[in-house]
Amino acid sequence: MKAAIISIGDELLIGQTVNTNAAWLGKELSSRGIPVYASWAIADDPEEIITAIDQLRTKVGLILMTGGLGPTKDDLTKHTLTKYFNTELEIVPEVLVRIEEFFAKRGREMLDVNVQQAALPKDCTVLHNYHGTACGMWFEKDGCVIISMPGVPYEMKGIMMDEVFPKLKDHFELSEIYHQTLMTQGIGESFLAEQFKDWETKVRDRGFGLAYLPSPGLVRLRITSNQGKKDATEIQNLLTEVFEELPRNAYCIGEKSIFEFVGDLLKKNKMTIGTIESCTGGHIAEQIVSIPGSSVYFEGGIIAYSYDQKVKLVGVNQEDLLKHGAVSEEIIRQMATNGRLKLGVDVCIATSGIAGPDGGTEDKPVGSVWIAVATKDEVVLKLFRFGDNRERNIHMTALSAMNLVRCQLQGISFEKKID
């Protein structure tokens, strides 16, 4: 059984909104053994909706639609589907009560357009939305299940997890898929593939699927079994073989961000951390505090972008700064050591570099970034050469900084060299 995704919204077509719904649905469907045949983004237009359904329902057993559900004119999809399935709308009392409670809890006035959100097609199975007011709808036509949900990501995800996936499991005979992933940082996909080509052959000969999933600064190595969790131990052992060969780069088995992983290490060791950021402009601190519970270990950070602020806020020696420049071993060491004392933390990250696209020199080209991690016992520092894309450089600096912290906390040594 294959699935198709239809994302409705002009904002998706003009690039105003990134279609994260389709990405999430594709990932969740594939993890449950439902391959995605097609993923379309279409305009807010009834004819486009009908055309997409007609073209896809003969090719797949499941169509998931997001968008076009809401008050007033946003309720385009509901009215289109009501007409398409030759039915009519009726108020569903249970849904109306829930919508009334939704507004009452928030102390907001309920308008007639909100009442009309409880009007749903007679021939649909209602998919309750416990995170908003627009319900999802489940239809069936000629052996194809057609599901419509709101486009608000957290509402769509809630409906999928609470209502859709349990119903799909009962409706279709789905094969059990099992995935496990090795997370790596600071190593390239091609290097991994070359170094572990014999291992890759062993994985594939066993009948498992293997995927290298790269993103800036990270590569996820995923093994898939079509036999479900009965292969979990064998897959874990296979990934452990690679994990043990790459102590500086492989940080965990299982889907976990490096910010979350380092946070767990800090909690386990009852240690605190802070940041002194120049070229990253607070991005590392932002990523740290995005993890729930980070207040246990994160004390705060200082953004010292200019020379003056490096001197005033962090206590960097002005003569050294003028002599060596901000992007230097001497200055990054002072930023980390002074910052640890000023913030009163066990671990301090410092970054200073040339994010680009301008500002580089022959000695210090764009993408040159010094990172230092200071504890009471030592300062570990490293010069990285990233690239000429500013956003990517900032992102990769944050990932690399957290990996240096991880290595330091786990007692993994490395040479002070250019990467």
Secondary structure by P-SEA (a helix, b strand, c coil): cbbbbbbbccccccccccaaaaaaaaaaaaaacccccbbbbbcccaaaaaaaaaaccccccbbbbbccccccccaaaaaaaaaaacbbbbbcaaaaaaaaaaaaaacccccccccccccccccccccccccccbbbbbbbcccbbbbbbbcaaaaaaaaaaaccaaaaaaaccccbbbbbbbbbccccaaaaaaacaaaaaaaaaabbbbbbbbcccbbbbbbbbcccccaaaaaaaaaaaaaaaccccccccccccaaaaaaaaaaaaccccccccccccaaaaaaaacccccccccccccccccaaaaaacccccaaaaaacccccaaaaaaaaaaaaaaacccbbbbbbcccccccccccccccbbbbbbbcccccccbbbbbcccaaaaaaaaaaaaaaaaaaaaaccccccccc
